[in-house]
Amino acid sequence: MKKIFKESELILNPSGSVYHIDLLPENIAPVVIVVGDQHRVAEISKYFDHVEFKTQSREFVTHTGTFNNHRITVLSTGIGTDNIDIVINELDAAVNIDLEKRVPKDEHTSLDIIRLGTSGALQPDIEVDTFVASSYGLGLDGLINFYRYDDDLLEKDLAEAFISQTGWDNKLPYPYIVKASGKLLDKLASGLTQGITATASGFYGPQGRELRIPLAFPELNEKIENFNFQGHRITNFEMETSALYALGKTLGHNTLTICDIIANRVNRTYSKDYKKSVEKLIQFVLERITS
């Protein structure tokens, strides 16, 4: 007997769309580009040959259309793994749950979900205005620990090495590491710098930025920068990738993050015009998606 999702668990709008992102299955293309900034959605869809659908619910803006005869959805997530938790669960619900009957569909739909973000580099050789593909997502946020998942989801050797090398404090969320989709890495990331992307639960203290509140772990960033296990190093800091990879893989979707490096935290440098660099990233990824 199929599980029936109760109204309190799967919340729908009067139109029948999923609650926060306000989407029906027909609004969602097989390829979904997710961005943090809602204004960046239009910066991507302006390249489309045709935009067939637009909607906005809170910070979640969606445009679906075609580029080079490929149907693509662009969706803004807002900032943080909590928002990724909403977006990935609701995207999956829209395509893999019969929203009228509130039961799982017989046939599973697997989406290609590609995050285009901005990020700070954690290695001195990674220059601003270059692109980094996240071969792994390192979760410092703890989100996946609230879910039951298969043993093969996590890269346990990498995570254990990280905990050991950094002397990870047990007051902090338990770290987890998830690999990107090999399919999307092969298609989109050739020629780019690749590495582990650390996902923090905040922008200031969790990423080692100190304003008026002292840091509890002031040496943590240096330990993260110095981490190395069998040639794997942590290339950059951001706030969404670990949850995207963990939830996406658990739900059977392909996920990849590519970030424009707008700052180098080690060299203390910042892009002189990151918007121009983000524009290049958008063009680069659209061409690779449809090549």
N, C-alpha and C positions, 0 to 999 in steps of 0.2 A: 504494500500500500504506500502511495506517495505521501511524503510529508506535506502538510498544508501549512503555509506561512500565515500566521495570525496578523490581524490588522495593526496590532501594536508593534510587531516586529518588522513587517514589510509595509511601510507607510506609503500610500499612494495619494496623488492629487485627485480632485474631482474629474480631471480629464483621463485618469487612469495611468498617468506617467509616474515614475518613481519620484519620491518626495523632494529631495534637495536639488538634484540636477535637472528635474522637470523634463525627462526624456522618455520617449516611447522607443521600442526596438527599431522601428523604421527610421528613426532619426539618427541612428548610429551606424557609421561606416565600418568596414572591416579593419581599417587603420585609424587609430585615434592618437592625435598629438595632444599631449597635456602640457599646459604652461601654468606657472603660478600667477602671473599678472593678467588680470582680465582684459586689459587694454592690448595685450599681445595677441589675443585671438584675431582681431581685425588686421593686425600687422602680418599675420600669416594668410588669412583668407583673402586678402587683397590680391594675392597671386593666383587664386583659383580662377579657372575658366568660367565657372558658374557656381554660385552659392544657392543651394536649394532650400536651406532651413536655417533659421536663427532663433535663439531664445536666450533669456537671462533669468536666473533665479538666484537671488542674493549675489554672492561673488562668482557663481558658476555660470559663465557665458559659453554658449555653444554655437559654432557655425559648422554646417556640413555642406560639402560641395565636391567639385571634381577638379583635379589638377592633372594634366596630361592623361586624361581619360581614366584616372584612378580616383575612386570615391574616398574621401578623407573627412574625418571629423576633427575639429579643433575644440578643446574644452579647457577652460581655466579652472584650476583647483583651489586657488588661494595658497597660503603658505602653511607648511607643516604636515607632519604625518597624520595628525588628527583629521585634516581635510582629505588626505589621500585615503584614509580609512573609509570616509563617506563616498568619495568618488569611485574607487575601485569596486567596492561592494555594490554600489548602485548601478554602475555600468554593467557589471556581471548580472545583477538581478534583471536588468532590462532585456538582456539578450538570452539569458538562460533560465528564466522563470516565466511561466505563463501567468502574466499579470492579472488576467481575468479570473482564472481558476485558482491562482495562488499556489501552484505546484511546480516542481522542476520540469523543464521540458525534456522530452525523450532524447533529443539530439543536442549535444554540447556545441556551442559556438566559441571559438577561440579568437580573441582580438589581438592585434598587434598594437601595443600601447607604448608610445615613444614620448618621453619627457624631454622637452627643451628648456633648459634652465640657465641661470647665472650662478657663478660659484667663485669661491676663493681657493687659490692653489696653496698646497701645503708643502711643495717642493720647490727649491730655488731655481731649478732649471725649467720650470713650466711658466712660460711668459704670459703676460696679460694679452687679451684679444686672440688667444688660441683656444682650440676646442679639446675637451677631454671626454672620452667615452668611459662610462663606469662599467668595467668588467665585473665588478662586485659592488654590492651595497653593504656597508657596515652600519648596523643599526645601534645607535647609542640612545635610542628613544624608548625601547621596551615594548613597542606595540604588539609585535607578533607573539609575545609571551601570554597574551590574553586569549590566543586561539590554540586549538588542537591542530597539529600539522604532522605530516609524514616525516620520518627520520631523515630522509634524503633531501629535505628542503635546505638544510643549513650546511655550511662549510665548517664543520666542527674543528678540524685541525687548525684552520686559519683563525677561528675565534679564540681557541684555547691559547694559541701563540700570542694573539693580541692581548688577552687578559694577563698572560704571564709577563710579556715584555713591558707593558705599561704599569704593572702593579695595580690593576683595576680595583677600585675601592668598592666594597660590597654595599655601600650606601647608594651607589649609582645603579641605574637599570642594567640588567644583564645583557651584554652585547651579543649580537647575532650577525652573521654574514651570509648573504644569499648571492648566487651567481646570476648574471644577466642572461638573457636568452641568446644562445649560440647562434640561432638563425638571424637575429637582428644585429648582433655583433658582426657577423660575416657580411651582411648586406650593407650596413650603414657606417661601420667604424674603421674600415680599412684606411690605413695611413694616419689615423689619429693617435694621440697619446691615450693610453689606456691604463687603468689602475683601479684601486679600491677607493670608492667615494664614501666618506664618513658622513652619516646623517645625524644631525644634532636635533635636540628637542627644543632649541631656542636659538636666537641670533646673537645674544650677548654672552652671558655667562657660560652656557653650554658650548660655545665656540671660542672660549678663552678671551672674550672681550670684557674689559673692566672699565666701567664708568664710575658710578658712585658707590656701588656695592662691591666689596672685595671678593675675589675668587676663592672658592674653597679648595680648588686644586690648580694652583697657578702654573705648575710644571706640566700639566696634562698635554697641552698642545705640542710641546717639545717632544714628549714621549710618543705622541701620535705621529709626528713628522719623522721620527727616527725608526719607526716600526719597519721591520723587513722580515719576511718569512718566505724562503725559497724563491726569492726574486720578486715577491709581491710587496708593493709599497702603497701607502695611502697618499693619493694624489691631490684630493680636494675635499672641502667641507661644503655641505649644503643641508637641506632640511626635508627632503621628500623621498629620496631614492630607496632607502632600505624598506620602507613600507610598500612602495610600488612593487619592488621585486618580490618581497615575501608574500603579499596578498595576491599579486598577479600569478605567481607560480603555483600557489596553493589552489587558486581557482581555475588554473589551466589556460592562462593567457601568456603571450610573449611580451616581455618588457625590456626596455633599454632607456638609459638616461644619457644624453649628450649635453654637456654644459659649456657655455662660453665663460672663459676665465676672465672675470672683470677686476680681480685683485689678486695679488700674491702676498699671503700673510707672512711669509718668511722675509721677503725682500722689502715689504711695506710699500709696494707699488700699487697703483690703481689706474685703470683704463682712462685715457683722456677722452674717449668717446665710445662708451660701451654700446650705445644704441646702434651705431654703425656696424659694430662687430656682431651684435645679435642679429641684425638684418642679414649679414653674410651667413650666419648659422642657419637661419630659416631657409634661405635659398639653397644652401648646401644639402640640408636634410630632405627638402621637398624633391630635389633632383634625384637623390639616392633612393628615396622611397619608390619613385616611379621609373627608375632606370631598368 
